[in-house]
Amino acid sequence: MRSIRPSFATRRGRNARRRTSPVLAAVALASALALTATACDSGDAEAGGEASASAASEGDGKITIPDNVRDKLKEHGIDIDKWKNGAWKNWDKDDWLREADEYINPIIKGLWNPDRMRDADDPDNAVDNSDLSGDQGVTDPTPEPVDAKAVSPTYHANAPEAGKVFFDSPEGTMVCSATVVEDPEHPGKSNTVWTAGHCVHAGKKGGWYRNIAFVPSYNDEGKSGEELRNATQEEVSPYGVWWGEWAQTSDQWIEQGGATGGDGASYDFAVIHVTPEQGGKGKSLEETVGSALPVDFNAPAVTKVDSITATGYPAAPPFGGQALYQCQDKPGRLSIDKADPTMYRIGCTMTGGSSGGGWVATGSDGKPALVSNTSIGPATAGWLAGPRLGEVAKGVYDSVNEKFAGQ
C-alpha cells in the first residue's frame, strides 16, 4: 500500500462535522488503515531505558515527583510545575523527547475525565487497497470482509483484558485499544499492557506521546454516546485510570515508523507498564480486572493458525468509538517489505480506533494467547493486519517486565 497511515487514529476536529469537541481528538486504530510503523533495524531488546517517570498526585491536587524523576525532567529542560499546568502542550521539535530511554510521563490527576475520553472520534486518515502492491514477499489474496460483532456488556465479563489507551499528540487528543497481558516477573499481579507502537511513539518524524494512560473495560456497560455525555467517571472507567510509568516499542518503529507507506508495520507493537492514577500500593492491574493474557512469541506460522479474534473500540463510521467489538477469521499472509516478517491479515470491518487492540489465537501450548495487535488496514475497511510477534517483540516485553522485577 502506498499510503498506509499510522493507525486508525480517530480525530475530533474543529470543523463543523466534528460536533462540539474543544480539542482535536484522535483515536489511533492501528490496524485498519493504519499507521505502519517505525521500523528500527536493530531489534535490540534494550530499546528502553531506565524505569519510568511517573508521579503521584496527593489529595490537595499537587503532584509529588520522585527526586530522580524531577532531575531527569530538568535534564531535558522540563519544569514539572509548568508541565502539569499545560507546558506538555509544547511540541517544539527540540523539546519533543524521542530516544528510547527518554520516555517521561508524569501523572496529571483528573486529566482523563469522561468528556476528554469521550471526545475520541473517527480518523480522517485513509488508504486505498490499491496501495498494496502484490509481489513483495508472500501476500495472500485479500480476505473477504468479516462483520465486526459487538461484545455484550458488561465488557468486563466477556473481554476483561481489553481497554483503551489515551494519549496526547501534536494533532490533539488520541486513543488506541490495548490489552492487559501477563508479567512473568509478577505472576498474577501484572501491571503490563500491550498495544501498537504508533500508540506511544510517533516514529521517525517524532517522539514519545504524552499523558499516556490505560482505561480497562472503558464504558463497561456499553452506554450510547448520548448516555455517556452525562456519565460519571466511575461509569466510564470502572476499574480506574492507569498511567503509563514506562513505555517501550521496537527500535524499528522509532527509527523507521511513518504515517504513510507502511514502513515498520511488522514491528508496530509496544508494551506499557502502568500505575494507578490515585497512587498507593494497592492491587495490581491484573488483580483489579481479574485477568491477563499470556503472550505467545512462538505462535504457529500464519498458514498454521485456524482462527484469530481481534478486539477493539472502532470509532470511524459506522462505529462511534464508545463500544467494544470483535472480529474472528482465519488469517492470511501480508508482506509489506520482503526484508520484514510477514504479517497476519484477517477480514474485519472494524475501523479507526481499534489500533493496538489484541489479537488472540490458540498459542503454542494449546491455550488462548495474544499473538498480535491491530496495526494497519485499508481506508475503506474490510481487513486488518498485525505483526507476528517474534524475537524483537519478546525483547521489548522482557525488557519492560525486567525493569520492574524488584518492585
VEXMIGU-222587 format. One line per field, with one value per residue (C-alpha): residue in one letter; x, y, z; residue number from 1. Coordinates in steps of 0.05 Angstrom, whole numbers. Example, Ala and Ser with C-alpha at 12.3 -4.5 7.8 and 13.67 -1.06 7.14 Angstrom:
<recs>
code = c(a / s)
c1 = c(246 / 273)
c2 = c(-90 / -21)
c3 = c(156 / 143)
pos = c(1 / 2)
</recs>
This chain:
<recs>
code = c(m / r / s / i / r / p / s / f / a / t / r / r / g / r / n / a / r / r / r / t / s / p / v / l / a / a / v / a / l / a / s / a / l / a / l / t / a / t / a / c / d / s / g / d / a / e / a / g / g / e / a / s / a / s / a / a / s / e / g / d / g / k / i / t / i / p / d / n / v / r / d / k / l / k / e / h / g / i / d / i / d / k / w / k / n / g / a / w / k / n / w / d / k / d / d / w / l / r / e / a / d / e / y / i / n / p / i / i / k / g / l / w / n / p / d / r / m / r / d / a / d / d / p / d / n / a / v / d / n / s / d / l / s / g / d / q / g / v / t / d / p / t / p / e / p / v / d / a / k / a / v / s / p / t / y / h / a / n / a / p / e / a / g / k / v / f / f / d / s / p / e / g / t / m / v / c / s / a / t / v / v / e / d / p / e / h / p / g / k / s / n / t / v / w / t / a / g / h / c / v / h / a / g / k / k / g / g / w / y / r / n / i / a / f / v / p / s / y / n / d / e / g / k / s / g / e / e / l / r / n / a / t / q / e / e / v / s / p / y / g / v / w / w / g / e / w / a / q / t / s / d / q / w / i / e / q / g / g / a / t / g / g / d / g / a / s / y / d / f / a / v / i / h / v / t / p / e / q / g / g / k / g / k / s / l / e / e / t / v / g / s / a / l / p / v / d / f / n / a / p / a / v / t / k / v / d / s / i / t / a / t / g / y / p / a / a / p / p / f / g / g / q / a / l / y / q / c / q / d / k / p / g / r / l / s / i / d / k / a / d / p / t / m / y / r / i / g / c / t / m / t / g / g / s / s / g / g / g / w / v / a / t / g / s / d / g / k / p / a / l / v / s / n / t / s / i / g / p / a / t / a / g / w / l / a / g / p / r / l / g / e / v / a / k / g / v / y / d / s / v / n / e / k / f / a / g / q)
c1 = c(0 / 27 / -8 / -14 / -20 / -3 / -61 / -132 / -125 / -191 / -192 / -244 / -231 / -253 / -294 / -369 / -377 / -338 / -391 / -373 / -305 / -260 / -197 / -173 / -185 / -154 / -165 / -108 / -133 / -71 / -97 / -146 / -111 / -61 / -3 / 55 / 107 / 173 / 219 / 282 / 335 / 369 / 316 / 356 / 318 / 347 / 305 / 282 / 320 / 313 / 248 / 194 / 180 / 114 / 86 / 33 / -20 / -37 / -106 / -93 / -82 / -7 / 38 / 93 / 151 / 208 / 274 / 306 / 248 / 249 / 324 / 312 / 260 / 308 / 359 / 311 / 294 / 226 / 198 / 148 / 103 / 98 / 90 / 29 / -1 / 0 / 72 / 64 / 25 / 91 / 110 / 170 / 216 / 274 / 230 / 196 / 232 / 247 / 300 / 282 / 308 / 274 / 203 / 173 / 100 / 84 / 15 / -34 / -91 / -160 / -135 / -171 / -242 / -304 / -312 / -239 / -241 / -308 / -281 / -240 / -271 / -262 / -198 / -190 / -131 / -147 / -113 / -134 / -130 / -91 / -35 / -15 / 24 / 24 / 94 / 132 / 147 / 87 / 18 / -46 / -109 / -147 / -194 / -269 / -295 / -319 / -371 / -347 / -393 / -409 / -384 / -441 / -438 / -412 / -347 / -310 / -349 / -335 / -267 / -236 / -167 / -190 / -188 / -167 / -101 / -109 / -53 / -38 / -2 / 14 / -51 / -93 / -123 / -120 / -139 / -120 / -143 / -100 / -96 / -75 / -21 / 16 / 81 / 126 / 163 / 99 / 54 / -19 / -1 / 15 / 16 / 34 / -7 / 3 / -14 / 14 / 80 / 45 / 1 / 60 / 112 / 106 / 162 / 217 / 188 / 171 / 179 / 141 / 68 / 47 / -3 / -7 / -60 / -97 / -171 / -192 / -264 / -277 / -352 / -363 / -439 / -440 / -474 / -490 / -452 / -511 / -515 / -440 / -449 / -476 / -436 / -395 / -321 / -336 / -384 / -332 / -272 / -300 / -231 / -194 / -145 / -75 / -18 / 40 / 100 / 143 / 132 / 175 / 169 / 216 / 278 / 250 / 188 / 227 / 276 / 231 / 158 / 118 / 49 / 48 / 79 / 71 / 143 / 155 / 86 / 118 / 147 / 88 / 79 / 91 / 90 / 68 / 79 / 23 / 9 / -58 / -72 / -90 / -23 / -12 / 8 / -59 / -79 / -43 / -78 / -86 / -116 / -162 / -191 / -184 / -148 / -87 / -69 / -4 / 36 / 60 / 124 / 127 / 58 / 49 / 63 / 6 / -17 / -20 / -68 / -140 / -172 / -155 / -200 / -185 / -215 / -220 / -260 / -271 / -290 / -295 / -365 / -407 / -378 / -378 / -315 / -352 / -368 / -324 / -324 / -291 / -276 / -259 / -227 / -174 / -113 / -76 / -7 / 11 / 81 / 96 / 171 / 209 / 260 / 208 / 169 / 104 / 43 / -24 / -84 / -157 / -223 / -254 / -297 / -270 / -247 / -205 / -198 / -183 / -108 / -68 / -124 / -104 / -106 / -119 / -108 / -91 / -19 / 37 / 14 / -57 / -87 / -112 / -55 / -42 / -5 / -11 / -44 / -81 / -32 / -56 / -115 / -148 / -185 / -247 / -242 / -255 / -190 / -138 / -65 / -20 / 53 / 71 / 106 / 177 / 246 / 243 / 175 / 198 / 258 / 213 / 167 / 223 / 259 / 198 / 180 / 252 / 256 / 203 / 222 / 244 / 184)
c2 = c(0 / 66 / 104 / 62 / 110 / 105 / 79 / 89 / 147 / 180 / 253 / 301 / 363 / 435 / 432 / 431 / 357 / 342 / 366 / 403 / 377 / 432 / 393 / 351 / 280 / 224 / 152 / 110 / 50 / 18 / -37 / -13 / 33 / 46 / 73 / 30 / 38 / 53 / 2 / 2 / -42 / -66 / -107 / -97 / -118 / -59 / -9 / 21 / 59 / 67 / 60 / 109 / 177 / 171 / 217 / 212 / 263 / 279 / 296 / 371 / 364 / 374 / 327 / 293 / 275 / 229 / 267 / 223 / 236 / 311 / 311 / 273 / 324 / 380 / 347 / 357 / 428 / 409 / 446 / 398 / 453 / 485 / 417 / 398 / 467 / 459 / 461 / 390 / 421 / 449 / 403 / 442 / 394 / 409 / 393 / 330 / 273 / 218 / 168 / 101 / 120 / 188 / 167 / 214 / 214 / 250 / 236 / 295 / 275 / 285 / 300 / 240 / 258 / 228 / 286 / 284 / 208 / 210 / 261 / 209 / 206 / 173 / 184 / 224 / 181 / 132 / 85 / 53 / -22 / -6 / 19 / -53 / -80 / -155 / -181 / -161 / -224 / -270 / -239 / -280 / -256 / -201 / -233 / -225 / -173 / -202 / -161 / -137 / -162 / -121 / -150 / -157 / -114 / -117 / -118 / -139 / -204 / -220 / -189 / -168 / -156 / -104 / -29 / 37 / 75 / 151 / 199 / 269 / 284 / 347 / 335 / 330 / 280 / 209 / 138 / 67 / -1 / -45 / -110 / -130 / -183 / -227 / -207 / -268 / -227 / -217 / -278 / -260 / -187 / -158 / -83 / -94 / -72 / -89 / -41 / -16 / 22 / 80 / 89 / 110 / 139 / 178 / 141 / 170 / 241 / 250 / 226 / 198 / 217 / 248 / 236 / 162 / 126 / 60 / 51 / -23 / -41 / 30 / 43 / -25 / -22 / -5 / 62 / 100 / 163 / 205 / 169 / 179 / 255 / 251 / 191 / 193 / 178 / 111 / 92 / 109 / 79 / 29 / -2 / 64 / 103 / 73 / 118 / 92 / 98 / 66 / 50 / 15 / 0 / -31 / 5 / -8 / 33 / 91 / 94 / 79 / 84 / 134 / 160 / 134 / 78 / 21 / 25 / -15 / -45 / -112 / -82 / -39 / -62 / -33 / -52 / -4 / -12 / 23 / 50 / 73 / 148 / 151 / 122 / 77 / 4 / -29 / -84 / -93 / -82 / -157 / -166 / -106 / -133 / -206 / -229 / -222 / -257 / -294 / -271 / -324 / -306 / -375 / -376 / -421 / -394 / -356 / -416 / -460 / -414 / -435 / -373 / -306 / -259 / -185 / -139 / -63 / 1 / 23 / 96 / 114 / 108 / 68 / 59 / 111 / 94 / 80 / 6 / -56 / -101 / -165 / -199 / -273 / -301 / -349 / -306 / -299 / -271 / -199 / -175 / -100 / -108 / -172 / -157 / -154 / -211 / -230 / -203 / -234 / -208 / -221 / -198 / -147 / -85 / -50 / 20 / 74 / 68 / -6 / 5 / -32 / -79 / -151 / -210 / -276 / -346 / -415 / -409 / -460 / -492 / -501 / -446 / -376 / -325 / -256 / -266 / -198 / -129 / -86 / -45 / -28 / -33 / -1 / 65 / 30 / -21 / -94 / -123 / -112 / -133 / -143 / -162 / -234 / -229 / -257 / -244 / -168 / -166 / -212 / -168 / -107 / -147 / -177 / -111 / -75 / -130 / -138 / -63 / -72 / -142 / -119 / -73)
c3 = c(0 / -19 / 34 / 96 / 153 / 225 / 259 / 253 / 298 / 306 / 306 / 332 / 290 / 294 / 231 / 231 / 220 / 283 / 330 / 394 / 415 / 441 / 424 / 367 / 389 / 351 / 362 / 340 / 306 / 286 / 246 / 200 / 158 / 198 / 211 / 195 / 240 / 260 / 234 / 272 / 244 / 306 / 341 / 405 / 466 / 504 / 465 / 530 / 582 / 655 / 691 / 681 / 704 / 739 / 791 / 845 / 859 / 930 / 957 / 951 / 876 / 880 / 843 / 881 / 836 / 860 / 862 / 809 / 762 / 775 / 760 / 695 / 674 / 689 / 644 / 587 / 607 / 634 / 695 / 726 / 753 / 685 / 653 / 695 / 682 / 607 / 584 / 558 / 500 / 473 / 416 / 393 / 356 / 403 / 464 / 438 / 471 / 421 / 441 / 472 / 541 / 543 / 559 / 611 / 632 / 698 / 724 / 719 / 763 / 733 / 663 / 634 / 654 / 619 / 570 / 548 / 539 / 502 / 452 / 414 / 345 / 278 / 237 / 174 / 153 / 98 / 50 / -15 / -25 / -89 / -45 / -30 / -89 / -93 / -104 / -41 / -2 / 8 / 5 / 1 / -34 / 2 / 52 / 48 / 98 / 164 / 201 / 269 / 324 / 386 / 451 / 500 / 563 / 612 / 573 / 636 / 638 / 565 / 549 / 617 / 588 / 536 / 545 / 515 / 515 / 515 / 498 / 472 / 407 / 368 / 329 / 392 / 440 / 415 / 435 / 417 / 440 / 485 / 525 / 596 / 589 / 639 / 672 / 686 / 738 / 778 / 767 / 779 / 793 / 725 / 710 / 637 / 577 / 503 / 446 / 380 / 374 / 339 / 400 / 443 / 395 / 330 / 295 / 252 / 249 / 322 / 393 / 453 / 460 / 526 / 582 / 563 / 605 / 601 / 619 / 625 / 607 / 582 / 582 / 613 / 610 / 536 / 543 / 479 / 461 / 483 / 550 / 561 / 559 / 629 / 653 / 716 / 719 / 751 / 695 / 642 / 677 / 729 / 740 / 744 / 702 / 698 / 676 / 635 / 680 / 627 / 553 / 503 / 429 / 378 / 354 / 285 / 299 / 329 / 271 / 211 / 230 / 190 / 177 / 106 / 66 / 114 / 138 / 201 / 206 / 221 / 284 / 305 / 377 / 446 / 519 / 574 / 649 / 686 / 755 / 784 / 779 / 853 / 872 / 931 / 935 / 925 / 877 / 811 / 745 / 735 / 805 / 792 / 727 / 747 / 684 / 639 / 574 / 562 / 501 / 452 / 416 / 383 / 353 / 292 / 223 / 191 / 150 / 212 / 251 / 244 / 275 / 305 / 344 / 342 / 395 / 395 / 401 / 327 / 321 / 247 / 215 / 222 / 292 / 347 / 387 / 452 / 443 / 442 / 381 / 357 / 290 / 282 / 219 / 192 / 178 / 113 / 98 / 83 / 65 / 62 / 54 / 35 / 89 / 145 / 177 / 143 / 179 / 197 / 159 / 172 / 144 / 191 / 185 / 247 / 232 / 264 / 339 / 341 / 332 / 384 / 402 / 419 / 371 / 406 / 379 / 405 / 427 / 421 / 487 / 461 / 504 / 484 / 479 / 449 / 384 / 351 / 353 / 303 / 262 / 192 / 144 / 84 / 85 / 62 / 119 / 105 / 133 / 187 / 192 / 252 / 265 / 281 / 348 / 349 / 378 / 374 / 407 / 462 / 474 / 485 / 530 / 572 / 579 / 607 / 656 / 680 / 695 / 748 / 771 / 840 / 853)
pos = c(1 / 2 / 3 / 4 / 5 / 6 / 7 / 8 / 9 / 10 / 11 / 12 / 13 / 14 / 15 / 16 / 17 / 18 / 19 / 20 / 21 / 22 / 23 / 24 / 25 / 26 / 27 / 28 / 29 / 30 / 31 / 32 / 33 / 34 / 35 / 36 / 37 / 38 / 39 / 40 / 41 / 42 / 43 / 44 / 45 / 46 / 47 / 48 / 49 / 50 / 51 / 52 / 53 / 54 / 55 / 56 / 57 / 58 / 59 / 60 / 61 / 62 / 63 / 64 / 65 / 66 / 67 / 68 / 69 / 70 / 71 / 72 / 73 / 74 / 75 / 76 / 77 / 78 / 79 / 80 / 81 / 82 / 83 / 84 / 85 / 86 / 87 / 88 / 89 / 90 / 91 / 92 / 93 / 94 / 95 / 96 / 97 / 98 / 99 / 100 / 101 / 102 / 103 / 104 / 105 / 106 / 107 / 108 / 109 / 110 / 111 / 112 / 113 / 114 / 115 / 116 / 117 / 118 / 119 / 120 / 121 / 122 / 123 / 124 / 125 / 126 / 127 / 128 / 129 / 130 / 131 / 132 / 133 / 134 / 135 / 136 / 137 / 138 / 139 / 140 / 141 / 142 / 143 / 144 / 145 / 146 / 147 / 148 / 149 / 150 / 151 / 152 / 153 / 154 / 155 / 156 / 157 / 158 / 159 / 160 / 161 / 162 / 163 / 164 / 165 / 166 / 167 / 168 / 169 / 170 / 171 / 172 / 173 / 174 / 175 / 176 / 177 / 178 / 179 / 180 / 181 / 182 / 183 / 184 / 185 / 186 / 187 / 188 / 189 / 190 / 191 / 192 / 193 / 194 / 195 / 196 / 197 / 198 / 199 / 200 / 201 / 202 / 203 / 204 / 205 / 206 / 207 / 208 / 209 / 210 / 211 / 212 / 213 / 214 / 215 / 216 / 217 / 218 / 219 / 220 / 221 / 222 / 223 / 224 / 225 / 226 / 227 / 228 / 229 / 230 / 231 / 232 / 233 / 234 / 235 / 236 / 237 / 238 / 239 / 240 / 241 / 242 / 243 / 244 / 245 / 246 / 247 / 248 / 249 / 250 / 251 / 252 / 253 / 254 / 255 / 256 / 257 / 258 / 259 / 260 / 261 / 262 / 263 / 264 / 265 / 266 / 267 / 268 / 269 / 270 / 271 / 272 / 273 / 274 / 275 / 276 / 277 / 278 / 279 / 280 / 281 / 282 / 283 / 284 / 285 / 286 / 287 / 288 / 289 / 290 / 291 / 292 / 293 / 294 / 295 / 296 / 297 / 298 / 299 / 300 / 301 / 302 / 303 / 304 / 305 / 306 / 307 / 308 / 309 / 310 / 311 / 312 / 313 / 314 / 315 / 316 / 317 / 318 / 319 / 320 / 321 / 322 / 323 / 324 / 325 / 326 / 327 / 328 / 329 / 330 / 331 / 332 / 333 / 334 / 335 / 336 / 337 / 338 / 339 / 340 / 341 / 342 / 343 / 344 / 345 / 346 / 347 / 348 / 349 / 350 / 351 / 352 / 353 / 354 / 355 / 356 / 357 / 358 / 359 / 360 / 361 / 362 / 363 / 364 / 365 / 366 / 367 / 368 / 369 / 370 / 371 / 372 / 373 / 374 / 375 / 376 / 377 / 378 / 379 / 380 / 381 / 382 / 383 / 384 / 385 / 386 / 387 / 388 / 389 / 390 / 391 / 392 / 393 / 394 / 395 / 396 / 397 / 398 / 399 / 400 / 401 / 402 / 403 / 404 / 405 / 406 / 407)
</recs>
